[in-house]
């Protein structure tokens, strides 16, 4: 009986070595805005200069205002 159990354990260990390993999956969650979007910190358009205003919280952290460009 002990011989059969030893053979079974050895077979299971051998099979476990032949199985492929599973790659870990990485998940990142970013909260906030992507800085400067497409134009960087500022840009000119038809003689008007626009500046980037980063995202911020409004109403005591109840509402997130996304970053946007405003006329400087």
C-alpha positions, 0 to 999 in steps of 0.5 A, spaced: 500 500 500 505 504 501 509 503 495 502 504 491 502 511 495 509 513 493 508 511 486 502 516 486 505 522 489 511 521 484 507 521 478 503 527 481 509 531 482 512 529 475 505 531 472 506 538 476 512 539 473 510 538 466 504 543 466 505 550 464 505 555 469 500 561 469 502 568 467 500 573 473 495 578 470 497 586 472 491 591 473 493 598 474 487 603 475 489 610 475 485 616 478 485 623 475 487 626 468 492 625 463 497 631 464 497 636 458 493 631 453 495 633 446 497 640 446 502 640 452 502 646 458 499 651 453 498 653 445 496 658 441 490 658 436 489 664 431 492 669 436 489 666 442 493 663 448 490 657 451 493 654 458 492 647 461 488 647 468 489 641 471 483 636 474 481 638 481 476 636 486 470 641 487 464 641 493 469 638 498 471 632 494 464 630 491 465 632 484 471 631 480 473 637 474 477 634 469 483 638 466 481 643 461 484 648 457 482 656 458 484 662 455 490 665 458 
